[in-house]
Amino acid sequence: MFSDGSKYTGTLKNGTPHGLGTCVWKDGNQYDGEWRNGVMHGFGTYLWTSGQRYDGEWKVRGVGAHTHTRTGAGSVPVRSRE
């Protein structure tokens, strides 16, 4: 468990999520997929507690910011984290 209440299970590199893993945040949202140096990067699925779902590719852009591409029709907007 992290200090913000989120829970991660999966592979680590130097104590940081790296490779395949699942994170469930305190608010109940969750991500299952690929990680790079502690951030979502590669293919993964993000599930919101509202029922929205995003399946696709995540790419790291700068420190903590994300963009994504949809694999299939439609898209769900995802806020970048700064």
PyMOL Python script that loads the backbone (N, CA, C, O; Angstrom):
from pymol import cmd

cmd.read_pdbstr("""\
ATOM      1  N   MET A   1       0.849  -1.184   0.000  1.00  0.00           N
ATOM      2  CA  MET A   1       0.000   0.000   0.000  1.00  0.00           C
ATOM      3  C   MET A   1       0.890   1.240   0.000  1.00  0.00           C
ATOM      4  O   MET A   1       1.920   1.291   0.671  1.00  0.00           O
ATOM      5  N   PHE A   2       0.461   2.237  -0.773  1.00  0.00           N
ATOM      6  CA  PHE A   2       1.197   3.496  -0.843  1.00  0.00           C
ATOM      7  C   PHE A   2       0.611   4.511   0.127  1.00  0.00           C
ATOM      8  O   PHE A   2      -0.487   4.312   0.648  1.00  0.00           O
ATOM      9  N   SER A   3       1.329   5.591   0.373  1.00  0.00           N
ATOM     10  CA  SER A   3       0.897   6.599   1.346  1.00  0.00           C
ATOM     11  C   SER A   3      -0.439   7.243   0.976  1.00  0.00           C
ATOM     12  O   SER A   3      -1.136   7.755   1.852  1.00  0.00           O
ATOM     13  N   ASP A   4      -0.810   7.226  -0.325  1.00  0.00           N
ATOM     14  CA  ASP A   4      -2.092   7.808  -0.728  1.00  0.00           C
ATOM     15  C   ASP A   4      -3.245   6.819  -0.604  1.00  0.00           C
ATOM     16  O   ASP A   4      -4.377   7.151  -0.954  1.00  0.00           O
ATOM     17  N   GLY A   5      -2.979   5.611  -0.114  1.00  0.00           N
ATOM     18  CA  GLY A   5      -4.023   4.608   0.069  1.00  0.00           C
ATOM     19  C   GLY A   5      -4.187   3.655  -1.102  1.00  0.00           C
ATOM     20  O   GLY A   5      -4.996   2.730  -1.027  1.00  0.00           O
ATOM     21  N   SER A   6      -3.442   3.856  -2.182  1.00  0.00           N
ATOM     22  CA  SER A   6      -3.549   2.962  -3.333  1.00  0.00           C
ATOM     23  C   SER A   6      -2.783   1.678  -3.064  1.00  0.00           C
ATOM     24  O   SER A   6      -1.836   1.651  -2.277  1.00  0.00           O
ATOM     25  N   LYS A   7      -3.220   0.596  -3.747  1.00  0.00           N
ATOM     26  CA  LYS A   7      -2.588  -0.707  -3.572  1.00  0.00           C
ATOM     27  C   LYS A   7      -2.115  -1.212  -4.934  1.00  0.00           C
ATOM     28  O   LYS A   7      -2.869  -1.193  -5.907  1.00  0.00           O
ATOM     29  N   TYR A   8      -0.869  -1.659  -4.994  1.00  0.00           N
ATOM     30  CA  TYR A   8      -0.286  -2.181  -6.232  1.00  0.00           C
ATOM     31  C   TYR A   8       0.143  -3.626  -6.011  1.00  0.00           C
ATOM     32  O   TYR A   8       0.756  -3.960  -4.998  1.00  0.00           O
ATOM     33  N   THR A   9      -0.192  -4.475  -6.981  1.00  0.00           N
ATOM     34  CA  THR A   9       0.324  -5.840  -6.987  1.00  0.00           C
ATOM     35  C   THR A   9       0.916  -6.092  -8.361  1.00  0.00           C
ATOM     36  O   THR A   9       0.284  -5.799  -9.377  1.00  0.00           O
ATOM     37  N   GLY A  10       2.110  -6.628  -8.398  1.00  0.00           N
ATOM     38  CA  GLY A  10       2.763  -6.900  -9.668  1.00  0.00           C
ATOM     39  C   GLY A  10       4.263  -6.823  -9.540  1.00  0.00           C
ATOM     40  O   GLY A  10       4.815  -6.838  -8.440  1.00  0.00           O
ATOM     41  N   THR A  11       4.917  -6.738 -10.692  1.00  0.00           N
ATOM     42  CA  THR A  11       6.382  -6.716 -10.699  1.00  0.00           C
ATOM     43  C   THR A  11       6.911  -5.332 -10.335  1.00  0.00           C
ATOM     44  O   THR A  11       6.290  -4.305 -10.607  1.00  0.00           O
ATOM     45  N   LEU A  12       8.083  -5.350  -9.709  1.00  0.00           N
ATOM     46  CA  LEU A  12       8.740  -4.121  -9.278  1.00  0.00           C
ATOM     47  C   LEU A  12      10.166  -4.080  -9.805  1.00  0.00           C
ATOM     48  O   LEU A  12      10.784  -5.116 -10.054  1.00  0.00           O
ATOM     49  N   LYS A  13      10.670  -2.880  -9.968  1.00  0.00           N
ATOM     50  CA  LYS A  13      12.076  -2.650 -10.290  1.00  0.00           C
ATOM     51  C   LYS A  13      12.554  -1.561  -9.345  1.00  0.00           C
ATOM     52  O   LYS A  13      12.063  -0.434  -9.389  1.00  0.00           O
ATOM     53  N   ASN A  14      13.501  -1.894  -8.500  1.00  0.00           N
ATOM     54  CA  ASN A  14      14.001  -0.951  -7.490  1.00  0.00           C
ATOM     55  C   ASN A  14      12.871  -0.400  -6.623  1.00  0.00           C
ATOM     56  O   ASN A  14      12.874   0.780  -6.271  1.00  0.00           O
ATOM     57  N   GLY A  15      11.900  -1.258  -6.278  1.00  0.00           N
ATOM     58  CA  GLY A  15      10.800  -0.864  -5.405  1.00  0.00           C
ATOM     59  C   GLY A  15       9.713  -0.054  -6.076  1.00  0.00           C
ATOM     60  O   GLY A  15       8.834   0.478  -5.398  1.00  0.00           O
ATOM     61  N   THR A  16       9.753   0.053  -7.408  1.00  0.00           N
ATOM     62  CA  THR A  16       8.797   0.858  -8.170  1.00  0.00           C
ATOM     63  C   THR A  16       8.063  -0.032  -9.165  1.00  0.00           C
ATOM     64  O   THR A  16       8.680  -0.918  -9.757  1.00  0.00           O
ATOM     65  N   PRO A  17       6.741   0.183  -9.372  1.00  0.00           N
ATOM     66  CA  PRO A  17       6.021  -0.611 -10.369  1.00  0.00           C
ATOM     67  C   PRO A  17       6.707  -0.552 -11.735  1.00  0.00           C
ATOM     68  O   PRO A  17       6.971   0.525 -12.269  1.00  0.00           O
ATOM     69  N   HIS A  18       6.989  -1.742 -12.289  1.00  0.00           N
ATOM     70  CA  HIS A  18       7.669  -1.833 -13.578  1.00  0.00           C
ATOM     71  C   HIS A  18       7.393  -3.214 -14.149  1.00  0.00           C
ATOM     72  O   HIS A  18       7.685  -4.224 -13.508  1.00  0.00           O
ATOM     73  N   GLY A  19       6.835  -3.264 -15.344  1.00  0.00           N
ATOM     74  CA  GLY A  19       6.420  -4.540 -15.931  1.00  0.00           C
ATOM     75  C   GLY A  19       4.903  -4.654 -15.860  1.00  0.00           C
ATOM     76  O   GLY A  19       4.198  -3.677 -16.111  1.00  0.00           O
ATOM     77  N   LEU A  20       4.397  -5.828 -15.522  1.00  0.00           N
ATOM     78  CA  LEU A  20       2.952  -6.024 -15.434  1.00  0.00           C
ATOM     79  C   LEU A  20       2.469  -5.888 -14.002  1.00  0.00           C
ATOM     80  O   LEU A  20       3.093  -6.402 -13.074  1.00  0.00           O
ATOM     81  N   GLY A  21       1.344  -5.186 -13.828  1.00  0.00           N
ATOM     82  CA  GLY A  21       0.801  -5.028 -12.488  1.00  0.00           C
ATOM     83  C   GLY A  21      -0.568  -4.384 -12.487  1.00  0.00           C
ATOM     84  O   GLY A  21      -1.060  -3.904 -13.508  1.00  0.00           O
ATOM     85  N   THR A  22      -1.167  -4.389 -11.307  1.00  0.00           N
ATOM     86  CA  THR A  22      -2.496  -3.816 -11.094  1.00  0.00           C
ATOM     87  C   THR A  22      -2.427  -2.840  -9.935  1.00  0.00           C
ATOM     88  O   THR A  22      -1.843  -3.132  -8.891  1.00  0.00           O
ATOM     89  N   CYS A  23      -3.033  -1.675 -10.133  1.00  0.00           N
ATOM     90  CA  CYS A  23      -3.125  -0.686  -9.067  1.00  0.00           C
ATOM     91  C   CYS A  23      -4.594  -0.346  -8.849  1.00  0.00           C
ATOM     92  O   CYS A  23      -5.335  -0.094  -9.799  1.00  0.00           O
ATOM     93  N   VAL A  24      -5.006  -0.342  -7.571  1.00  0.00           N
ATOM     94  CA  VAL A  24      -6.347   0.105  -7.201  1.00  0.00           C
ATOM     95  C   VAL A  24      -6.159   1.322  -6.309  1.00  0.00           C
ATOM     96  O   VAL A  24      -5.545   1.236  -5.246  1.00  0.00           O
ATOM     97  N   TRP A  25      -6.700   2.468  -6.757  1.00  0.00           N
ATOM     98  CA  TRP A  25      -6.563   3.705  -6.001  1.00  0.00           C
ATOM     99  C   TRP A  25      -7.612   3.779  -4.902  1.00  0.00           C
ATOM    100  O   TRP A  25      -8.593   3.035  -4.908  1.00  0.00           O
ATOM    101  N   LYS A  26      -7.391   4.677  -3.971  1.00  0.00           N
ATOM    102  CA  LYS A  26      -8.277   4.845  -2.818  1.00  0.00           C
ATOM    103  C   LYS A  26      -9.723   5.108  -3.244  1.00  0.00           C
ATOM    104  O   LYS A  26     -10.661   4.700  -2.560  1.00  0.00           O
ATOM    105  N   ASP A  27      -9.895   5.795  -4.386  1.00  0.00           N
ATOM    106  CA  ASP A  27     -11.256   6.106  -4.851  1.00  0.00           C
ATOM    107  C   ASP A  27     -11.924   4.929  -5.563  1.00  0.00           C
ATOM    108  O   ASP A  27     -13.080   5.033  -5.973  1.00  0.00           O
ATOM    109  N   GLY A  28     -11.201   3.797  -5.716  1.00  0.00           N
ATOM    110  CA  GLY A  28     -11.763   2.606  -6.335  1.00  0.00           C
ATOM    111  C   GLY A  28     -11.441   2.433  -7.805  1.00  0.00           C
ATOM    112  O   GLY A  28     -11.648   1.350  -8.351  1.00  0.00           O
ATOM    113  N   ASN A  29     -10.933   3.483  -8.472  1.00  0.00           N
ATOM    114  CA  ASN A  29     -10.502   3.339  -9.868  1.00  0.00           C
ATOM    115  C   ASN A  29      -9.331   2.370  -9.915  1.00  0.00           C
ATOM    116  O   ASN A  29      -8.573   2.260  -8.951  1.00  0.00           O
ATOM    117  N   GLN A  30      -9.181   1.666 -11.034  1.00  0.00           N
ATOM    118  CA  GLN A  30      -8.070   0.720 -11.111  1.00  0.00           C
ATOM    119  C   GLN A  30      -7.488   0.616 -12.509  1.00  0.00           C
ATOM    120  O   GLN A  30      -8.162   0.871 -13.507  1.00  0.00           O
ATOM    121  N   TYR A  31      -6.227   0.235 -12.555  1.00  0.00           N
ATOM    122  CA  TYR A  31      -5.503   0.035 -13.807  1.00  0.00           C
ATOM    123  C   TYR A  31      -4.809  -1.309 -13.736  1.00  0.00           C
ATOM    124  O   TYR A  31      -4.176  -1.648 -12.736  1.00  0.00           O
ATOM    125  N   ASP A  32      -4.936  -2.066 -14.812  1.00  0.00           N
ATOM    126  CA  ASP A  32      -4.276  -3.361 -14.931  1.00  0.00           C
ATOM    127  C   ASP A  32      -3.530  -3.378 -16.250  1.00  0.00           C
ATOM    128  O   ASP A  32      -4.145  -3.293 -17.313  1.00  0.00           O
ATOM    129  N   GLY A  33      -2.211  -3.485 -16.193  1.00  0.00           N
ATOM    130  CA  GLY A  33      -1.452  -3.476 -17.433  1.00  0.00           C
ATOM    131  C   GLY A  33       0.026  -3.250 -17.209  1.00  0.00           C
ATOM    132  O   GLY A  33       0.589  -3.623 -16.180  1.00  0.00           O
ATOM    133  N   GLU A  34       0.641  -2.628 -18.204  1.00  0.00           N
ATOM    134  CA  GLU A  34       2.086  -2.421 -18.196  1.00  0.00           C
ATOM    135  C   GLU A  34       2.465  -1.114 -17.500  1.00  0.00           C
ATOM    136  O   GLU A  34       1.772  -0.102 -17.602  1.00  0.00           O
ATOM    137  N   TRP A  35       3.576  -1.175 -16.800  1.00  0.00           N
ATOM    138  CA  TRP A  35       4.126  -0.029 -16.066  1.00  0.00           C
ATOM    139  C   TRP A  35       5.578   0.178 -16.477  1.00  0.00           C
ATOM    140  O   TRP A  35       6.278  -0.771 -16.831  1.00  0.00           O
ATOM    141  N   ARG A  36       6.019   1.425 -16.427  1.00  0.00           N
ATOM    142  CA  ARG A  36       7.430   1.745 -16.638  1.00  0.00           C
ATOM    143  C   ARG A  36       7.843   2.785 -15.614  1.00  0.00           C
ATOM    144  O   ARG A  36       7.311   3.895 -15.577  1.00  0.00           O
ATOM    145  N   ASN A  37       8.795   2.407 -14.791  1.00  0.00           N
ATOM    146  CA  ASN A  37       9.338   3.323 -13.776  1.00  0.00           C
ATOM    147  C   ASN A  37       8.261   4.015 -12.958  1.00  0.00           C
ATOM    148  O   ASN A  37       8.347   5.215 -12.695  1.00  0.00           O
ATOM    149  N   GLY A  38       7.246   3.258 -12.556  1.00  0.00           N
ATOM    150  CA  GLY A  38       6.230   3.776 -11.644  1.00  0.00           C
ATOM    151  C   GLY A  38       5.029   4.438 -12.286  1.00  0.00           C
ATOM    152  O   GLY A  38       4.139   4.899 -11.571  1.00  0.00           O
ATOM    153  N   VAL A  39       4.969   4.505 -13.613  1.00  0.00           N
ATOM    154  CA  VAL A  39       3.806   5.106 -14.274  1.00  0.00           C
ATOM    155  C   VAL A  39       3.235   4.142 -15.315  1.00  0.00           C
ATOM    156  O   VAL A  39       3.944   3.268 -15.813  1.00  0.00           O
ATOM    157  N   MET A  40       1.957   4.304 -15.639  1.00  0.00           N
ATOM    158  CA  MET A  40       1.291   3.477 -16.637  1.00  0.00           C
ATOM    159  C   MET A  40       1.932   3.740 -17.993  1.00  0.00           C
ATOM    160  O   MET A  40       1.987   4.879 -18.456  1.00  0.00           O
ATOM    161  N   HIS A  41       2.416   2.675 -18.621  1.00  0.00           N
ATOM    162  CA  HIS A  41       3.065   2.826 -19.918  1.00  0.00           C
ATOM    163  C   HIS A  41       2.994   1.500 -20.654  1.00  0.00           C
ATOM    164  O   HIS A  41       3.457   0.479 -20.147  1.00  0.00           O
ATOM    165  N   GLY A  42       2.415   1.512 -21.852  1.00  0.00           N
ATOM    166  CA  GLY A  42       2.201   0.294 -22.618  1.00  0.00           C
ATOM    167  C   GLY A  42       0.717  -0.031 -22.659  1.00  0.00           C
ATOM    168  O   GLY A  42      -0.117   0.848 -22.445  1.00  0.00           O
ATOM    169  N   PHE A  43       0.383  -1.284 -22.931  1.00  0.00           N
ATOM    170  CA  PHE A  43      -1.024  -1.660 -23.024  1.00  0.00           C
ATOM    171  C   PHE A  43      -1.613  -1.891 -21.639  1.00  0.00           C
ATOM    172  O   PHE A  43      -0.974  -2.484 -20.770  1.00  0.00           O
ATOM    173  N   GLY A  44      -2.841  -1.415 -21.445  1.00  0.00           N
ATOM    174  CA  GLY A  44      -3.509  -1.636 -20.167  1.00  0.00           C
ATOM    175  C   GLY A  44      -4.973  -1.291 -20.217  1.00  0.00           C
ATOM    176  O   GLY A  44      -5.469  -0.723 -21.190  1.00  0.00           O
ATOM    177  N   THR A  45      -5.655  -1.645 -19.150  1.00  0.00           N
ATOM    178  CA  THR A  45      -7.079  -1.372 -18.986  1.00  0.00           C
ATOM    179  C   THR A  45      -7.275  -0.526 -17.741  1.00  0.00           C
ATOM    180  O   THR A  45      -6.812  -0.884 -16.658  1.00  0.00           O
ATOM    181  N   TYR A  46      -7.964   0.600 -17.900  1.00  0.00           N
ATOM    182  CA  TYR A  46      -8.292   1.476 -16.775  1.00  0.00           C
ATOM    183  C   TYR A  46      -9.790   1.396 -16.560  1.00  0.00           C
ATOM    184  O   TYR A  46     -10.564   1.580 -17.500  1.00  0.00           O
ATOM    185  N   LEU A  47     -10.209   1.123 -15.332  1.00  0.00           N
ATOM    186  CA  LEU A  47     -11.624   1.041 -14.982  1.00  0.00           C
ATOM    187  C   LEU A  47     -11.963   2.118 -13.967  1.00  0.00           C
ATOM    188  O   LEU A  47     -11.339   2.217 -12.911  1.00  0.00           O
ATOM    189  N   TRP A  48     -12.962   2.922 -14.305  1.00  0.00           N
ATOM    190  CA  TRP A  48     -13.445   3.937 -13.380  1.00  0.00           C
ATOM    191  C   TRP A  48     -14.595   3.365 -12.569  1.00  0.00           C
ATOM    192  O   TRP A  48     -15.299   2.471 -13.037  1.00  0.00           O
ATOM    193  N   THR A  49     -14.792   3.866 -11.372  1.00  0.00           N
ATOM    194  CA  THR A  49     -15.902   3.404 -10.543  1.00  0.00           C
ATOM    195  C   THR A  49     -17.250   3.764 -11.171  1.00  0.00           C
ATOM    196  O   THR A  49     -18.275   3.182 -10.817  1.00  0.00           O
ATOM    197  N   SER A  50     -17.249   4.714 -12.092  1.00  0.00           N
ATOM    198  CA  SER A  50     -18.479   5.108 -12.787  1.00  0.00           C
ATOM    199  C   SER A  50     -18.917   4.052 -13.803  1.00  0.00           C
ATOM    200  O   SER A  50     -20.029   4.116 -14.327  1.00  0.00           O
ATOM    201  N   GLY A  51     -18.045   3.081 -14.081  1.00  0.00           N
ATOM    202  CA  GLY A  51     -18.353   2.056 -15.068  1.00  0.00           C
ATOM    203  C   GLY A  51     -17.658   2.282 -16.397  1.00  0.00           C
ATOM    204  O   GLY A  51     -17.656   1.390 -17.246  1.00  0.00           O
ATOM    205  N   GLN A  52     -17.065   3.457 -16.601  1.00  0.00           N
ATOM    206  CA  GLN A  52     -16.313   3.695 -17.834  1.00  0.00           C
ATOM    207  C   GLN A  52     -15.081   2.802 -17.850  1.00  0.00           C
ATOM    208  O   GLN A  52     -14.531   2.445 -16.808  1.00  0.00           O
ATOM    209  N   ARG A  53     -14.666   2.451 -19.065  1.00  0.00           N
ATOM    210  CA  ARG A  53     -13.526   1.565 -19.235  1.00  0.00           C
ATOM    211  C   ARG A  53     -12.701   2.046 -20.420  1.00  0.00           C
ATOM    212  O   ARG A  53     -13.250   2.457 -21.442  1.00  0.00           O
ATOM    213  N   TYR A  54     -11.386   1.993 -20.277  1.00  0.00           N
ATOM    214  CA  TYR A  54     -10.493   2.300 -21.383  1.00  0.00           C
ATOM    215  C   TYR A  54      -9.532   1.137 -21.566  1.00  0.00           C
ATOM    216  O   TYR A  54      -8.815   0.772 -20.634  1.00  0.00           O
ATOM    217  N   ASP A  55      -9.511   0.556 -22.748  1.00  0.00           N
ATOM    218  CA  ASP A  55      -8.552  -0.482 -23.119  1.00  0.00           C
ATOM    219  C   ASP A  55      -7.670   0.106 -24.199  1.00  0.00           C
ATOM    220  O   ASP A  55      -8.175   0.517 -25.244  1.00  0.00           O
ATOM    221  N   GLY A  56      -6.401   0.156 -23.984  1.00  0.00           N
ATOM    222  CA  GLY A  56      -5.534   0.717 -25.014  1.00  0.00           C
ATOM    223  C   GLY A  56      -4.128   0.941 -24.533  1.00  0.00           C
ATOM    224  O   GLY A  56      -3.681   0.356 -23.546  1.00  0.00           O
ATOM    225  N   GLU A  57      -3.437   1.801 -25.253  1.00  0.00           N
ATOM    226  CA  GLU A  57      -2.028   2.043 -25.006  1.00  0.00           C
ATOM    227  C   GLU A  57      -1.824   3.339 -24.242  1.00  0.00           C
ATOM    228  O   GLU A  57      -2.437   4.362 -24.549  1.00  0.00           O
ATOM    229  N   TRP A  58      -0.967   3.283 -23.259  1.00  0.00           N
ATOM    230  CA  TRP A  58      -0.587   4.440 -22.465  1.00  0.00           C
ATOM    231  C   TRP A  58       0.856   4.779 -22.782  1.00  0.00           C
ATOM    232  O   TRP A  58       1.697   3.890 -22.914  1.00  0.00           O
ATOM    233  N   LYS A  59       1.139   6.068 -22.904  1.00  0.00           N
ATOM    234  CA  LYS A  59       2.508   6.509 -23.178  1.00  0.00           C
ATOM    235  C   LYS A  59       2.883   7.596 -22.201  1.00  0.00           C
ATOM    236  O   LYS A  59       2.087   8.488 -21.909  1.00  0.00           O
ATOM    237  N   VAL A  60       4.097   7.519 -21.698  1.00  0.00           N
ATOM    238  CA  VAL A  60       4.600   8.529 -20.771  1.00  0.00           C
ATOM    239  C   VAL A  60       5.048   9.735 -21.570  1.00  0.00           C
ATOM    240  O   VAL A  60       5.798   9.603 -22.538  1.00  0.00           O
ATOM    241  N   ARG A  61       4.595  10.899 -21.172  1.00  0.00           N
ATOM    242  CA  ARG A  61       4.992  12.171 -21.797  1.00  0.00           C
ATOM    243  C   ARG A  61       5.395  13.127 -20.686  1.00  0.00           C
ATOM    244  O   ARG A  61       4.538  13.765 -20.074  1.00  0.00           O
ATOM    245  N   GLY A  62       6.655  13.227 -20.430  1.00  0.00           N
ATOM    246  CA  GLY A  62       7.115  14.113 -19.354  1.00  0.00           C
ATOM    247  C   GLY A  62       6.930  13.447 -18.001  1.00  0.00           C
ATOM    248  O   GLY A  62       6.713  12.237 -17.928  1.00  0.00           O
ATOM    249  N   VAL A  63       7.011  14.210 -16.953  1.00  0.00           N
ATOM    250  CA  VAL A  63       6.932  13.680 -15.601  1.00  0.00           C
ATOM    251  C   VAL A  63       5.488  13.462 -15.207  1.00  0.00           C
ATOM    252  O   VAL A  63       4.760  14.422 -14.955  1.00  0.00           O
ATOM    253  N   GLY A  64       5.065  12.209 -15.151  1.00  0.00           N
ATOM    254  CA  GLY A  64       3.733  11.872 -14.673  1.00  0.00           C
ATOM    255  C   GLY A  64       2.593  12.152 -15.624  1.00  0.00           C
ATOM    256  O   GLY A  64       1.452  11.820 -15.304  1.00  0.00           O
ATOM    257  N   ALA A  65       2.844  12.751 -16.786  1.00  0.00           N
ATOM    258  CA  ALA A  65       1.761  13.053 -17.731  1.00  0.00           C
ATOM    259  C   ALA A  65       1.552  11.859 -18.655  1.00  0.00           C
ATOM    260  O   ALA A  65       2.501  11.137 -18.961  1.00  0.00           O
ATOM    261  N   HIS A  66       0.329  11.651 -19.096  1.00  0.00           N
ATOM    262  CA  HIS A  66       0.010  10.507 -19.942  1.00  0.00           C
ATOM    263  C   HIS A  66      -0.792  10.936 -21.159  1.00  0.00           C
ATOM    264  O   HIS A  66      -1.591  11.870 -21.100  1.00  0.00           O
ATOM    265  N   THR A  67      -0.567  10.248 -22.246  1.00  0.00           N
ATOM    266  CA  THR A  67      -1.480  10.309 -23.375  1.00  0.00           C
ATOM    267  C   THR A  67      -1.875   8.878 -23.655  1.00  0.00           C
ATOM    268  O   THR A  67      -1.228   7.950 -23.169  1.00  0.00           O
ATOM    269  N   HIS A  68      -2.913   8.685 -24.423  1.00  0.00           N
ATOM    270  CA  HIS A  68      -3.331   7.328 -24.726  1.00  0.00           C
ATOM    271  C   HIS A  68      -3.872   7.253 -26.133  1.00  0.00           C
ATOM    272  O   HIS A  68      -4.317   8.255 -26.693  1.00  0.00           O
ATOM    273  N   THR A  69      -3.834   6.079 -26.697  1.00  0.00           N
ATOM    274  CA  THR A  69      -4.448   5.831 -27.987  1.00  0.00           C
ATOM    275  C   THR A  69      -5.432   4.693 -27.813  1.00  0.00           C
ATOM    276  O   THR A  69      -5.187   3.760 -27.048  1.00  0.00           O
ATOM    277  N   ARG A  70      -6.516   4.769 -28.504  1.00  0.00           N
ATOM    278  CA  ARG A  70      -7.572   3.765 -28.365  1.00  0.00           C
ATOM    279  C   ARG A  70      -7.356   2.637 -29.359  1.00  0.00           C
ATOM    280  O   ARG A  70      -7.043   2.885 -30.524  1.00  0.00           O
ATOM    281  N   THR A  71      -7.520   1.415 -28.914  1.00  0.00           N
ATOM    282  CA  THR A  71      -7.451   0.278 -29.818  1.00  0.00           C
ATOM    283  C   THR A  71      -8.881  -0.172 -30.088  1.00  0.00           C
ATOM    284  O   THR A  71      -9.411  -1.032 -29.385  1.00  0.00           O
ATOM    285  N   GLY A  72      -9.488   0.398 -31.085  1.00  0.00           N
ATOM    286  CA  GLY A  72     -10.890   0.101 -31.389  1.00  0.00           C
ATOM    287  C   GLY A  72     -11.684   1.386 -31.483  1.00  0.00           C
ATOM    288  O   GLY A  72     -11.121   2.475 -31.366  1.00  0.00           O
ATOM    289  N   ALA A  73     -12.965   1.273 -31.689  1.00  0.00           N
ATOM    290  CA  ALA A  73     -13.820   2.450 -31.858  1.00  0.00           C
ATOM    291  C   ALA A  73     -14.040   3.164 -30.532  1.00  0.00           C
ATOM    292  O   ALA A  73     -14.145   2.530 -29.482  1.00  0.00           O
ATOM    293  N   GLY A  74     -14.108   4.464 -30.592  1.00  0.00           N
ATOM    294  CA  GLY A  74     -14.426   5.263 -29.416  1.00  0.00           C
ATOM    295  C   GLY A  74     -13.215   5.586 -28.581  1.00  0.00           C
ATOM    296  O   GLY A  74     -12.135   5.032 -28.789  1.00  0.00           O
ATOM    297  N   SER A  75     -13.398   6.493 -27.624  1.00  0.00           N
ATOM    298  CA  SER A  75     -12.322   6.887 -26.741  1.00  0.00           C
ATOM    299  C   SER A  75     -12.904   7.463 -25.470  1.00  0.00           C
ATOM    300  O   SER A  75     -13.995   8.032 -25.476  1.00  0.00           O
ATOM    301  N   VAL A  76     -12.183   7.317 -24.398  1.00  0.00           N
ATOM    302  CA  VAL A  76     -12.568   7.909 -23.134  1.00  0.00           C
ATOM    303  C   VAL A  76     -11.509   8.926 -22.771  1.00  0.00           C
ATOM    304  O   VAL A  76     -10.331   8.578 -22.696  1.00  0.00           O
ATOM    305  N   PRO A  77     -11.897  10.194 -22.541  1.00  0.00           N
ATOM    306  CA  PRO A  77     -10.888  11.205 -22.203  1.00  0.00           C
ATOM    307  C   PRO A  77     -10.189  10.837 -20.883  1.00  0.00           C
ATOM    308  O   PRO A  77     -10.831  10.393 -19.931  1.00  0.00           O
ATOM    309  N   VAL A  78      -8.904  11.025 -20.850  1.00  0.00           N
ATOM    310  CA  VAL A  78      -8.120  10.759 -19.643  1.00  0.00           C
ATOM    311  C   VAL A  78      -7.326  12.008 -19.326  1.00  0.00           C
ATOM    312  O   VAL A  78      -6.622  12.539 -20.185  1.00  0.00           O
ATOM    313  N   ARG A  79      -7.435  12.472 -18.114  1.00  0.00           N
ATOM    314  CA  ARG A  79      -6.695  13.662 -17.698  1.00  0.00           C
ATOM    315  C   ARG A  79      -5.228  13.319 -17.518  1.00  0.00           C
ATOM    316  O   ARG A  79      -4.889  12.261 -16.988  1.00  0.00           O
ATOM    317  N   SER A  80      -4.375  14.201 -17.954  1.00  0.00           N
ATOM    318  CA  SER A  80      -2.948  14.043 -17.713  1.00  0.00           C
ATOM    319  C   SER A  80      -2.660  14.394 -16.268  1.00  0.00           C
ATOM    320  O   SER A  80      -3.299  15.276 -15.693  1.00  0.00           O
ATOM    321  N   ARG A  81      -1.693  13.699 -15.683  1.00  0.00           N
ATOM    322  CA  ARG A  81      -1.264  14.009 -14.325  1.00  0.00           C
ATOM    323  C   ARG A  81       0.035  14.771 -14.404  1.00  0.00           C
ATOM    324  O   ARG A  81       0.983  14.301 -15.032  1.00  0.00           O
ATOM    325  N   GLU A  82       0.107  15.903 -13.801  1.00  0.00           N
ATOM    326  CA  GLU A  82       1.330  16.725 -13.813  1.00  0.00           C
ATOM    327  C   GLU A  82       2.066  16.548 -12.515  1.00  0.00           C
ATOM    328  O   GLU A  82       3.121  17.150 -12.317  1.00  0.00           O
TER     329      GLU A  82
END
""", "prot")
cmd.dss("prot")
cmd.show_as("cartoon", "prot")
cmd.util.cbc("prot")
cmd.orient("prot")
